């Protein structure tokens, strides 16, 4: 039943909650997102727990600082053996390029595979109104497009973007560029605080390479059944 394109978000704060979800989903899921809530609570122990169970890890810390600081952070995180790592595209070309260089150097020194670096474009909770409130002048989709192209030019492996921009990014950035889409809401799930959403099938048809899904699975009455329904829909695409 496992589909490597599905990444389940462990948006929890405790070891017990994390262990509960991973145990319940078992072999149905092999790729998990560790974000700020869990990492700031457990630190690298969260990664170790998943690695001991042969799970792949998308570490979503959204690094955003001056180039030297982000490069240092990336060097430290590469040693943790994660498969994907995020930084903010709005940090600019120099910051993203420094992250790419640092990741390559750290992986070579450790003799490990470099994690895929993903640039966060615009949060899926942002509506056009919210974007304008923080000074956005271009339409939000145009801004996402610009940031995706900038990330590709800086050597970043892909982006995190809403499924509503996936087709545009795929067209502009080519078939090998990774597009990881949060804001996925199956037909059976509530919208919650997401503004720019799509179903799993819609996101994949638009060009997404991976889907990040949290609450529709972790808060479902039967999380394993929710995974099965989502994977079946994904495999129709």
C-alpha positions as CSV (number, residue, x, y, z in Angstrom):
1,X,0.0,0.0,0.0
2,X,3.0,2.3,0.5
3,X,3.4,5.1,-2.1
4,X,6.7,7.0,-1.8
5,X,5.0,10.2,-3.1
6,X,3.0,10.4,0.1
7,X,4.6,12.2,3.0
8,X,2.7,12.2,6.3
9,X,3.1,15.2,8.5
10,X,3.8,14.5,12.1
11,X,2.6,17.8,13.5
12,X,2.6,16.7,17.1
13,X,4.7,17.8,20.1
14,X,5.4,14.6,22.1
15,X,7.3,11.4,21.7
16,X,4.1,9.5,22.7
17,X,2.0,11.1,20.0
18,X,4.6,10.6,17.3
19,X,5.1,6.9,18.3
20,X,1.4,6.4,18.3
21,X,1.0,7.6,14.7
22,X,4.0,5.8,13.3
23,X,3.0,2.5,15.0
24,X,-0.6,2.8,13.9
25,X,0.3,3.5,10.2
26,X,3.0,0.8,10.2
27,X,4.2,-0.3,6.8
28,X,1.5,1.7,5.1
29,X,3.7,4.9,5.3
30,X,7.5,5.1,4.9
31,X,8.0,8.9,4.5
32,X,7.3,11.4,7.3
33,X,7.5,15.1,7.7
34,X,9.1,16.4,10.9
35,X,8.4,20.1,11.3
36,X,9.0,22.8,13.8
37,X,6.6,21.6,16.5
38,X,8.1,18.1,16.8
39,X,11.7,19.1,16.1
40,X,11.7,21.9,18.6
41,X,10.2,19.6,21.2
42,X,12.3,16.4,20.7
43,X,15.3,17.7,18.6
44,X,17.3,15.1,16.7
45,X,15.7,12.3,18.8
46,X,12.7,12.6,16.6
47,X,14.8,11.8,13.6
48,X,16.6,8.9,15.3
49,X,13.3,7.3,16.2
50,X,12.1,7.4,12.6
51,X,15.4,6.2,11.2
52,X,15.5,3.2,13.6
53,X,12.3,2.2,11.9
54,X,13.7,2.7,8.4
55,X,11.5,5.7,7.7
56,X,12.5,8.4,5.3
57,X,12.4,12.0,6.6
58,X,11.4,15.4,5.2
59,X,12.8,17.9,7.7
60,X,10.7,21.0,7.3
61,X,12.4,23.8,9.4
62,X,12.2,26.5,6.7
63,X,15.7,27.9,7.2
64,X,15.7,31.7,6.5
65,X,18.7,33.9,7.6
66,X,21.8,35.4,6.1
67,X,23.7,33.1,3.7
68,X,26.5,32.2,6.2
69,X,24.1,31.3,8.9
70,X,21.9,29.2,6.7
71,X,24.9,27.4,5.3
72,X,26.0,26.5,8.8
73,X,22.6,25.2,9.7
74,X,22.5,23.1,6.6
75,X,25.9,21.6,7.4
76,X,24.7,20.6,10.8
77,X,21.5,19.1,9.5
78,X,23.1,17.1,6.7
79,X,24.8,14.9,9.2
80,X,21.4,13.8,10.5
81,X,20.7,11.7,7.4
82,X,17.4,13.2,6.3
83,X,16.2,12.9,2.7
84,X,14.7,16.4,2.3
85,X,15.3,19.7,3.9
86,X,13.6,23.1,3.5
87,X,14.7,26.7,3.3
88,X,12.8,29.9,2.5
89,X,13.1,31.0,-1.2
90,X,12.5,34.6,0.0
91,X,16.0,34.4,1.5
92,X,17.2,35.1,-2.0
93,X,19.6,33.6,-4.6
94,X,22.8,34.0,-2.5
95,X,21.3,32.3,0.5
96,X,19.9,29.4,-1.5
97,X,23.2,28.9,-3.4
98,X,25.1,28.9,-0.1
99,X,22.8,26.2,1.3
100,X,23.3,24.1,-1.8
101,X,27.1,24.4,-1.6
102,X,27.1,23.7,2.1
103,X,24.9,20.6,1.7
104,X,27.2,19.2,-1.0
105,X,30.4,19.8,1.0
106,X,28.9,18.3,4.2
107,X,27.6,15.2,2.4
108,X,30.9,14.7,0.6
109,X,32.9,15.0,3.9
110,X,30.6,12.5,5.6
111,X,30.4,10.1,2.7
112,X,26.6,10.3,2.6
113,X,24.0,11.2,0.0
114,X,23.1,14.9,-0.1
115,X,19.5,15.6,1.0
116,X,17.2,17.2,-1.5
117,X,16.9,20.9,-0.8
118,X,13.5,22.5,-1.2
119,X,12.7,26.2,-1.3
120,X,9.4,27.3,0.3
121,X,7.7,29.7,-2.0
122,X,4.4,30.9,-0.3
123,X,2.7,29.3,2.6
124,X,-0.5,27.4,1.6
125,X,-2.4,29.3,4.4
126,X,-1.8,32.6,2.5
127,X,-4.8,33.9,0.5
128,X,-4.5,36.7,-2.1
129,X,-5.9,39.1,0.6
130,X,-3.3,38.0,3.1
131,X,-0.6,38.3,0.5
132,X,-1.6,41.9,-0.3
133,X,-1.6,42.7,3.4
134,X,2.1,41.9,3.8
135,X,3.0,44.0,0.7
136,X,2.6,41.6,-2.2
137,X,2.4,43.6,-5.4
138,X,2.4,40.7,-7.9
139,X,-0.4,38.2,-8.0
140,X,0.5,35.4,-5.6
141,X,0.9,32.8,-8.4
142,X,3.4,35.1,-10.2
143,X,5.4,35.5,-7.1
144,X,5.5,31.7,-6.6
145,X,6.7,31.3,-10.2
146,X,9.5,33.9,-9.8
147,X,10.7,32.2,-6.6
148,X,10.6,28.7,-8.2
149,X,12.7,29.9,-11.1
150,X,15.2,31.7,-8.7
151,X,15.5,28.5,-6.6
152,X,16.2,26.4,-9.7
153,X,18.9,28.9,-10.9
154,X,20.5,28.7,-7.4
155,X,20.8,24.9,-7.7
156,X,18.0,24.0,-5.3
157,X,16.3,20.6,-6.1
158,X,12.7,21.8,-5.9
159,X,10.1,23.8,-4.1
160,X,7.3,23.6,-1.6
161,X,4.3,25.2,-3.1
162,X,0.5,25.0,-3.1
163,X,-1.1,22.5,-5.6
164,X,-2.7,25.5,-7.3
165,X,0.7,26.6,-8.5
166,X,2.0,23.1,-9.3
167,X,1.1,23.2,-13.0
168,X,2.8,26.6,-13.5
169,X,6.0,25.5,-11.8
170,X,6.1,22.2,-13.7
171,X,5.8,24.0,-17.0
172,X,8.4,26.6,-16.1
173,X,11.0,24.4,-14.3
174,X,10.9,21.1,-16.1
175,X,10.2,17.5,-15.4
176,X,13.0,16.8,-12.9
177,X,12.3,19.7,-10.6
178,X,10.7,18.5,-7.3
179,X,7.3,20.0,-6.4
180,X,6.2,19.1,-2.9
181,X,2.7,20.2,-2.1
182,X,1.1,20.7,1.3
183,X,-2.5,21.9,1.3
184,X,-3.8,18.5,0.2
185,X,-7.3,17.8,1.3
186,X,-9.0,14.5,0.2
187,X,-12.8,14.7,-0.4
188,X,-13.5,13.3,3.0
189,X,-11.4,15.9,4.9
190,X,-12.0,19.3,6.3
191,X,-10.2,22.4,4.9
192,X,-8.9,23.6,8.3
193,X,-6.6,26.6,8.0
194,X,-5.5,26.0,4.4
195,X,-6.5,28.5,1.7
196,X,-5.0,27.1,-1.5
197,X,-5.8,23.4,-1.6
198,X,-6.5,20.5,-3.9
199,X,-7.3,16.8,-3.7
200,X,-4.5,14.3,-4.1
201,X,-5.4,13.4,-7.7
202,X,-5.7,17.1,-8.6
203,X,-2.3,17.9,-7.2
204,X,-0.6,15.0,-9.0
205,X,-2.2,15.8,-12.3
206,X,-1.0,19.4,-11.9
207,X,2.6,18.2,-11.6
208,X,3.3,17.6,-7.9
209,X,6.0,15.1,-7.2
210,X,5.2,14.6,-3.5
211,X,2.1,15.3,-1.3
212,X,2.3,16.3,2.3
213,X,-0.8,15.3,4.2
214,X,-1.2,15.6,8.0
215,X,-4.5,16.1,9.7
216,X,-6.7,14.3,7.1
217,X,-4.7,11.2,8.1
218,X,-3.6,11.7,11.7
219,X,-7.0,13.0,12.9
220,X,-9.1,10.6,10.9
221,X,-11.2,8.1,12.8
222,X,-9.2,5.3,11.1
223,X,-5.8,6.8,10.0
224,X,-4.7,3.6,8.2
225,X,-8.0,3.5,6.2
226,X,-7.5,7.2,5.3
227,X,-4.0,6.4,4.0
228,X,-5.4,3.5,1.9
229,X,-8.1,5.8,0.4
230,X,-5.5,8.5,-0.4
231,X,-3.0,6.0,-2.0
232,X,-5.7,4.4,-4.1
233,X,-6.6,7.9,-5.4
234,X,-3.0,8.7,-6.1
235,X,-2.4,5.5,-8.0
236,X,-5.2,6.4,-10.4
237,X,-3.1,9.3,-11.7
